[in-house]
């Protein structure tokens, strides 16, 4: 059964919520920036960021939105699953949909996010030699390709 569909306006708050929870869980331990993660990174601010991006977002919705993927051209820009529901193949289904239906073939992952890198490797992505700094940080992003 396919639970993946294009995001709609009424989904934005849930998308923002999933993003905020994942950023705090996965990236705060790396960056340790209290000001950003607990003052700047708020659901209300993220809602405004995604209003104009709905055409690039697909959600996993089986009655409740449990994850989302943002795709631009052939790149996975973001892929997040509700933290409490990770490990239930939701991210895998979103990524496989993006590969099969949207021809995605690359993404950038935070070099220290070993959990994400392992996930993408399981789905046929490999780390290339290309790196760049995460914006306004000293941490590297690595390019991964299929």
N, C-alpha and C positions, 0 to 999 in steps of 0.2 A: 504494500500500500504506500502510495506517495503522499507524504505530508508536506512537501515543499511547495511553496507558492511565493509569488511576488509580494513584497511588503506593501501594506496600505497605511494610510494616515493614522488609523486607530491603533496600529502596531508600534508607533514610535516610542511611546513611554516604556513599553516592555523591552524593546531593542536597547534603549538607553540604560535601562536597569541592568540587563545582562552585561552590557559593556562595562558599566561602572563596577559591578561586583567582580568581574574578571580582571579588570585593570588593578583593582586593589589587591586581589588574591595573588595574581601572577607577577605583577610588575612592581608593586610597592616594596617587596623584599629586595629587589634589585636596586631600585632608585632611592628608596628611603626619603622621599620628599613629602613631608607632612602637609606642607602648604598646598601642593598640587593635589595629592590624593584625597585629602579630607576637606579642603576648602574650594579649590577650583573644580575638581572632578565631581560634579553633581548631576543627578538625573535631569533636573530642569535645564541645565546648560547643554547637556547632550541632546536633548529633544530638539532644541533650536538648531544644533549642528546637522541633524539628520532630516529635517523637513524637506530639504531640496535634493536629498540623495535616495529617495525611495525607489527610483527607477534602477538603482544599482544594488538593491538589497533583496535577498530572498530569505524567507523564514521557514523554520521547521515548526509546523502548527498541527498538532493532533487534537485540537480543542484548546490547547494552551501553547503559547509560543515558548519553545524550549531552547531555541538557538537561532542564529542567523549567520549569513555569509554576505559579504559585500564584494562585488566583482566589478572591476573596471577594465574593459577590453579583455585581455587574456590573463589578468592578474587578480589573485585573491588579495583584497585589501584588508579584510578583517574576517575572522571566523571565530565565533564564540558560542559556547553552550552554557546554559545555566549551570553554575558550579555544582549544585546539588545533584545534577543529572548527568554529569560527565561520566564517561565509561559505558554509556548505553547505546553507542553507535550513532548518536545524533550528529555529531561532528563529521563522522565518516560518511553518513548519508548526504549531508550538505556538500562536502567536498567532492564526493563521487558525482553528485548532480552537476556541480560546477565544471568538472572535467568533461563529463559526457554531453551536457547540454550547452555549456558556455565556452567550451574549448580552453579552459584555463590551463596555463602551463608554467606559471611562475608566481613567486611571492617573495616577500621579505620577512624574515623572522628575526627576532632579537636573539643574538648569539648566545646569551646566557639562559634563554628559555628552552632548556634541553627537553622538557616535556613536549613542547610544541614541535620542536625539530624532530624528535622521535616519531611523533604522530604523522608528520608530513612524509618522513622517510618510509613509513609503513604503507603509504599511499603513492609511492613511486616518485617522490621528489628527492633530489640530491642537492647537497650544498655545492655551490659553485665557488670560484675563487673571488667573486665580486663581493665587496663589503662597502658599507657606508655608515656614517654616524647616524644614530637616532637623533632627530632634531633636538637641539639645545642640550645635548648630553655628551658624555664621553663613551657611551656604550655603542657597540657595533650591531648593525643589522646585517644578516647574511642573505644573499640571494639564493633561492632554491628553485630548481627547474625540474620538469618532468622529461 
